[in-house]
Amino acid sequence: MNKSRHYFHLHLVSDSTGETLMTVARAATVQYENVQEIEHVYPLVRSQKQLDRAISEIEKAPGIVLYTLVDVDIAKRLELKCRELGVPFVNILDPVFAVFQSYLNVTQTHRIGGQHELDAEYFRRMEALNYTMLHDDGQVWDDLESADIVLIGISRTSKTPTCIYLANRGIKAANVPLVPGIPLPEHVKKLKAPMIVGLIASVERIQQIRRNRVLSLNSDGYNDTYVDRKEISQEINMTRRLCTENDWPLIDVTRRSVEETAAEIMTLFKAHRIEQEDSRGS
């Protein structure tokens, strides 16, 4: 018998966007079975008045409080209120700052939202994201040579979300669908600068995702071969042959999250760039 799910309130208070807190909180929560957080997010808390709302909500629904507040006075007031309410609280960046300060022997700047400044890195990520959206699912073919990475794969192998994740890391990623009966264009095979990576998954996973896709679209007249196990198996084998023939890396995404797939691709990409630099230098 399944245990009943336990719910708890989780308050995330940030003087920036709150993304760091949400990532850490969800990474921690997922480690506990039958537990579900009720998430309360308070971004851009940079004044005592803005903190009032967060404190009011914490009083109404006590729970764990995680925060990233650079302003010392605002942080101290939040901590004091948490102690009064008897709820646990953690400044998740404090241990990191302590290690950095001890090792680097420099003073912290107390700069709010420094990671979100509009610097060259930010604009590089925006450029990559624009490129990726323009080159999603083979929409544009004529300038794939300017991509960093080109993903190929049959339908429902997570090409698009993986490309978007890579773009958010500043990587220009395009994806090209492999369609049964339609050969991959020769100019894709001849690309020199981008790293080409094939994505596959198990027959069972692709079939399940495709069936769900068809149901969500209410596509009663959809081609039966799209969800046929034998046809899917042939599509997967086609991808394997293509990658083997062209010496392209192949990643099975069956049991991988998009983040894990992207991490593997980025590792391959680093090696690809080193190889390119070595070949130019020789």
HELIX and SHEET records of a PDB file:
HELIX    1   1 GLU A   19  THR A   29  1                                  11    
HELIX    2   2 GLN A   48  LYS A   60  1                                  13    
HELIX    3   3 VAL A   72  LEU A   85  1                                  14    
HELIX    4   4 ASP A   94  LEU A  104  1                                  11    
HELIX    5   5 GLY A  114  HIS A  116  5                                   3    
HELIX    6   6 ALA A  120  LEU A  134  1                                  15    
HELIX    7   7 ASP A  136  GLY A  138  5                                   3    
HELIX    8   8 LEU A  144  SER A  146  5                                   3    
HELIX    9   9 LYS A  159  ALA A  167  1                                   9    
HELIX   10  10 GLU A  186  LYS A  189  1                                   4    
HELIX   11  11 VAL A  203  SER A  216  1                                  14    
HELIX   12  12 ASP A  224  VAL A  227  5                                   4    
HELIX   13  13 ARG A  229  ASN A  246  1                                  18    
HELIX   14  14 VAL A  258  GLY A  281  1                                  24    
SHEET    1   A 4 VAL A  35  TYR A  42  0                                        
SHEET    2   A 4 HIS A   6  SER A  14  1                                        
SHEET    3   A 4 ILE A  64  THR A  68  1                                        
SHEET    4   A 4 PHE A  89  ASN A  91  1                                        
SHEET    1   B 4 ALA A 173  PRO A 177  0                                        
SHEET    2   B 4 ILE A 149  GLY A 153  1                                        
SHEET    3   B 4 MET A 195  ILE A 200  1                                        
SHEET    4   B 4 LEU A 250  ASP A 252  1                                        
END                                                                             
